[in-house]
Structures are given as C-alpha cells and as structure tokens.
Amino acid sequence: MSPPKRKKTFNNFLINNKAQKIKKKFVHKVKTKKDFYKTLSKEKHELETPSFYKQIFSEKTADINEGDINHARHISDNEDNLDKDKNDHHEELIEYDRSSCEESKKSGKIKSNHRSKPNPFHKTLKEREYSQREKQAKIEAIKQEKEIRIQNQKAYLAQRKITKKKLLKRNSKGQPLMKARIDHLLSKITN
C-alpha cells in the first residue's frame, strides 16, 4: 500500500517573505527621505547670514535704542559726508573715462591700460592644433585613396561586364563567336 497523497497547501512562508521585503523597502525609503530633510535643514542654517553680521547689526540698533541717538546721528553725518566725497570723486573718474573714450574714438584707437597676459598653454595649444591638422590630413588622404579605389573598381567591373557580353555572344547554331574570343586574347597580350 502506498501512503495517502497529500493535498498541496499554499505556502505561507513565501507570502510572509514577500511582505517582509516590501516592508524593508518602505522603511528604507522613509529613512532616506528623513536623512534628506535633515541635510536640507542643516544647509538652510548654513545659508543664513553669519552670526557676526547679526551681532554687528544688533549692536547698531541697540546703540540707537539706548539713547546714543546723537552719536549715531554724528556718525551718520560723517558717513554721508564721506559718501558725498566718494560720489564726487567717482563722478570725476567717470567724466575722465568718458572724455578719454571720446578722444580714443576720434583718433581711431582704443587705449587699454592693462596688458594681456601671455597664455601659459600657448605651446600645448599649438602642438594640439598641429596634431589635429596632421590627423585631418591623414583622414583626407585615406578618403581620397578610398574614392580612387572605388572608381577603379567600378571601371573594372564595367569593362568586365562589356567583355563578358562579347564573349557570351553566339551564332545562329548556338556556338560561341570566335572573333570576340580572339580579340580578347590579343588585347590581353598587347597589354
């Protein structure tokens, strides 16, 4: 007697394993998202104005609020005077630049005060250009040789087709024409 056959049961292990994989993927995605937002918030703090700027601005406002208004006014008056002097000097420079540009336009040449620096890569650039020109010349030579070969091959095939046509001619009884064959042999001998 043979043992009784078992019914095939659905394997719960496979379902649990798949569920664990899905859960693991989900947790991984959540962790990466959380890390991303953490780094983003850290970067935001780095992009804010530095603390020493905040201190400077807070000290100025504190001085004004404490009653040093007169001192602050005196400082601002001095700064305004300096700004006016700077603006006057700046306007003089602009006028000088305009007049020098107009003079240079009249004379036909534009004057420049700075010298152009020599290119440190000049030698390597020249070598590179030279090698590229050589490479281009080689490519062109190869292309020309290929075109000549193709033209020669086409001419040879056309000539061969003509000779084949002549050699395949037959008389009324189906025999080959000897005249064409003899001419072909003579042309081979002379060449």
Secondary structure, 3 states (H helix, E strand, C coil): CCCCCCCCCCCHHHHHHHHHHHHHHHHHHHHHHHHHHHHHHHHHHHHCCCHHHHHHHHHHHHHHHHCCHHHHHHHHHHHHHHHHHHHHHHHHHHHHHHHHHHHHHHHCCCCCCCCCCCCCCHHHHHHHHHHHHHHHHHHHHHHHHHHHHHHHHHHHHHHHHHHHHHHCCECCCCCECHHHHHHHHHHHHHC
